Structures are given as structure tokens and as C-alpha cells.
Amino acid sequence: MQIFNRRVRWGSHKHEPHWFDLGRVDVIPADLQEWLLTKGSLTQKVISRCKGRFHLEIIQHGRVRPQLNERRLLMMSDTETALRREVVLCCDATPLIFARTIIPGTTLRGAGLRLARLGRKPLGDLLFRDHSVLRSDLQVTCMDAKNALFDSVKVKTKAKTNKQDVWGRRSIFFYADEPLLVSEIFLPAIRNL
């Protein structure tokens, strides 16, 4: 997979995560660096480390108005909706990674229709097997209990966060030359995998 070095507008809002470029890797906890900096498929990495039964749990799949920072990043208007797919990667009954994908309507045409029909199939299976897919640089975030997405992740995954910070990363993939945003939040149990 090629890395696409395109400068994008990241946007922010007071209850949304603050995402930052990977200028300083030393701010990321050492035990999470290998997960946050992985350039390949996180799904494959989890499968290879999971000593139990891996499964992907679909949390939500449907049209929404993305967060302000997501709309700005994808250069969408404030009135546009997108397909939101939220899943949790689990080992046995333990949630490890919460993944949120935002797919603009313009991406869901032609070859992009496959993105809406993934079902329980991991998105990474599609993106990492297609060598024409490009990817922006990674951005990372550290969220605490004051963040709206933190609460959403905690409720949707039933993960035991005990109010500790959670780290995440995101990037834009260009599938059939159209963008989709993939954000991955690393739940506390990932540190034990």
C-alpha cells in the first residue's frame, strides 16, 4: 500500500477529539506505539495476536451527519450526510479496537459500492489487498472522559475504561480515487495483547 502525502484540513470542535500529526512519537505511550504506528492492517495484527476467537462486531451502520472535524477533513458541506460504519474488533468477548468509518456519498458510487456491502467482513481486507488504494498520513489523539466520542466508545463497546485516557488514530484512504475516513480507537485491553 502506498502512503499518500496530502495536506488535509483537520478541523475541531470543543467536544470532538483534538487530532494531531505524528511530529513527535515520544508523546505516545511506549506500549501503544506499535499499534498506533502500524501501517498494515490492524485486523490482521489483532488476528495474529489473538489467542482466542477473533470476531468483528458491527455496532452501527447507516447514514449520519458526520462530526464537524470529519466533515472538514473530508471537505464535505455541513448539510451532507455520509455512511457511518462502526465496528469493534474483539478477541473472545474482549473488545480491543473500536473503528469508525465515514464514507461520503460521492465515494459510494461504482467500485465504491462495495464499501456499503461489507457486512461482517473487515474493511481492511478490501483496502489492503488493493494496491491502487492510497492513504494519507496518520493523525493521533488522546481522549479523556470529557470527549463526546470517548463516551460513545465506552457505551458502544462496553469497554472498561475506568476514566483512563484512550488513544486513537485516523487517516483517509482513497478507494477508487474517492475518500473515506477510518478512525481507530485503542481500548485498554489492547495493552495486554
C-alpha positions as CSV (number, residue, x, y, z in Angstrom):
1,M,0.0,0.0,0.0
2,Q,1.3,3.4,-0.8
3,I,1.3,6.3,1.6
4,F,-0.4,9.4,0.2
5,N,1.2,12.6,1.5
6,R,-1.7,15.1,1.0
7,R,-2.2,18.0,3.4
8,V,-5.8,18.0,4.7
9,R,-7.8,20.4,6.8
10,W,-8.4,18.7,10.2
11,G,-11.0,20.9,11.9
12,S,-12.0,20.7,15.5
13,H,-14.9,21.3,17.9
14,K,-14.9,21.6,21.7
15,H,-16.5,18.1,22.3
16,E,-14.7,16.4,19.5
17,P,-11.2,14.8,19.7
18,H,-8.2,17.0,19.0
19,W,-6.2,15.2,16.3
20,F,-2.5,15.9,15.7
21,D,0.1,15.0,13.2
22,L,2.8,12.5,14.2
23,G,5.5,15.1,14.6
24,R,6.5,13.7,18.0
25,V,6.2,9.9,18.5
26,D,7.6,10.3,22.1
27,V,4.2,11.6,23.3
28,I,2.6,8.2,22.5
29,P,2.9,5.7,25.4
30,A,5.6,3.1,24.6
31,D,3.2,0.2,24.9
32,L,0.9,1.6,22.3
33,Q,3.4,2.8,19.7
34,E,3.4,-0.5,17.8
35,W,-0.4,-0.4,17.5
36,L,-0.7,3.3,16.7
37,L,2.1,3.3,14.1
38,T,1.3,0.1,12.3
39,K,1.0,0.8,8.6
40,G,-0.6,-2.5,7.7
41,S,-3.9,-4.0,8.6
42,L,-4.8,-3.7,12.3
43,T,-7.3,-6.5,11.8
44,Q,-4.6,-8.9,10.6
45,K,-2.3,-7.8,13.5
46,V,-5.1,-8.5,16.0
47,I,-5.9,-11.9,14.4
48,S,-2.2,-12.9,14.6
49,R,-2.0,-11.9,18.3
50,C,-5.4,-13.1,19.5
51,K,-5.1,-16.4,21.3
52,G,-8.8,-16.9,21.4
53,R,-11.6,-16.4,18.8
54,F,-11.4,-13.2,16.8
55,H,-14.6,-11.6,15.7
56,L,-15.8,-8.3,14.4
57,E,-18.9,-6.9,16.0
58,I,-21.0,-4.4,14.0
59,I,-22.2,-1.6,16.3
60,Q,-23.8,0.8,13.8
61,H,-24.2,1.0,10.0
62,G,-26.2,3.8,8.4
63,R,-26.4,7.4,7.2
64,V,-25.4,10.2,9.5
65,R,-24.2,13.8,9.5
66,P,-20.5,13.4,10.4
67,Q,-18.8,15.3,13.2
68,L,-17.6,18.8,12.2
69,N,-13.9,17.7,12.2
70,E,-14.8,14.7,10.0
71,R,-16.7,16.9,7.5
72,R,-13.9,19.4,7.3
73,L,-11.3,16.6,6.8
74,L,-13.4,15.1,4.0
75,M,-14.2,18.5,2.6
76,M,-17.9,17.9,2.9
77,S,-20.6,20.6,3.2
78,D,-22.3,21.0,6.6
79,T,-25.6,19.6,5.1
80,E,-24.1,16.4,3.6
81,T,-24.6,13.0,5.1
82,A,-22.3,10.0,4.9
83,L,-22.4,6.3,5.6
84,R,-21.1,5.6,9.1
85,R,-19.8,2.1,9.9
86,E,-18.8,1.4,13.5
87,V,-17.4,-1.9,14.5
88,V,-15.4,-3.4,17.4
89,L,-12.6,-5.9,16.9
90,C,-12.7,-8.5,19.7
91,C,-10.7,-11.4,20.9
92,D,-13.2,-13.8,22.6
93,A,-15.5,-11.4,24.5
94,T,-12.9,-8.7,25.0
95,P,-13.3,-5.5,22.9
96,L,-9.8,-4.3,21.7
97,I,-10.3,-1.7,18.9
98,F,-13.3,0.5,18.1
99,A,-13.3,1.5,14.4
100,R,-15.4,4.3,12.9
101,T,-15.5,4.7,9.2
102,I,-17.1,7.7,7.5
103,I,-17.8,7.2,3.8
104,P,-19.1,10.3,1.8
105,G,-21.9,9.7,-0.7
106,T,-19.6,10.5,-3.6
107,T,-17.4,7.5,-2.6
108,L,-20.3,5.1,-2.7
109,R,-20.5,5.0,-6.5
110,G,-19.2,2.5,-8.9
111,A,-16.5,0.4,-7.3
112,G,-17.2,2.2,-4.0
113,L,-20.5,0.4,-3.7
114,R,-18.5,-2.5,-2.2
115,L,-17.8,-0.3,0.9
116,A,-21.5,-0.2,1.8
117,R,-21.9,-4.0,1.5
118,L,-19.1,-5.3,3.7
119,G,-21.3,-6.9,6.4
120,R,-19.1,-8.7,8.9
121,K,-16.1,-8.6,6.6
122,P,-13.3,-6.3,7.8
123,L,-12.8,-3.1,5.8
124,G,-9.0,-3.8,5.9
125,D,-9.5,-6.9,3.8
126,L,-10.7,-4.7,1.0
127,L,-8.4,-1.8,1.4
128,F,-5.1,-3.6,2.0
129,R,-5.5,-6.0,-0.9
130,D,-6.0,-3.3,-3.5
131,H,-2.6,-1.8,-4.3
132,S,-4.2,1.2,-6.0
133,V,-5.5,2.4,-2.6
134,L,-3.7,5.5,-1.3
135,R,-3.6,6.6,2.3
136,S,-2.9,9.9,4.0
137,D,-0.5,10.3,6.8
138,L,-1.7,9.2,10.2
139,Q,-3.0,11.5,12.9
140,V,-3.4,10.5,16.6
141,T,-5.5,11.7,19.5
142,C,-5.7,11.1,23.2
143,M,-9.2,11.3,24.5
144,D,-10.5,11.6,28.1
145,A,-13.9,11.3,29.7
146,K,-14.8,14.9,28.7
147,N,-14.8,14.0,25.0
148,A,-18.1,13.0,23.4
149,L,-16.5,10.3,21.3
150,F,-14.9,8.8,24.4
151,D,-18.4,8.4,26.0
152,S,-19.7,6.9,22.8
153,V,-16.9,4.4,22.5
154,K,-17.3,3.4,26.2
155,V,-21.1,2.9,25.8
156,K,-21.0,1.1,22.4
157,T,-18.1,-1.2,23.3
158,K,-18.9,-1.8,27.0
159,A,-15.2,-1.5,27.5
160,K,-13.9,-0.9,31.0
161,T,-12.1,2.4,30.7
162,N,-12.2,3.4,34.3
163,K,-12.0,7.0,33.1
164,Q,-8.5,6.4,31.8
165,D,-7.4,8.1,28.6
166,V,-7.7,6.2,25.4
167,W,-5.6,6.7,22.3
168,G,-6.7,6.6,18.7
169,R,-5.5,7.2,15.2
170,R,-7.1,8.1,11.9
171,S,-6.3,8.5,8.2
172,I,-8.0,9.0,4.9
173,F,-8.0,6.2,2.4
174,F,-8.6,6.8,-1.3
175,Y,-10.5,3.9,-2.7
176,A,-11.2,4.1,-6.5
177,D,-9.8,7.7,-6.1
178,E,-12.6,8.7,-3.6
179,P,-12.0,9.4,0.1
180,L,-13.2,7.6,3.2
181,L,-12.1,8.3,6.8
182,V,-11.1,5.5,9.1
183,S,-10.6,6.2,12.8
184,E,-9.4,3.5,15.2
185,I,-9.7,3.8,19.0
186,F,-7.5,1.5,21.1
187,L,-9.4,0.2,24.1
188,P,-7.4,-0.5,27.3
189,A,-7.4,-4.3,26.8
190,I,-5.2,-3.9,23.7
191,R,-2.2,-3.3,26.0
192,N,-2.4,-6.9,27.1
193,L,-2.5,-8.4,23.7
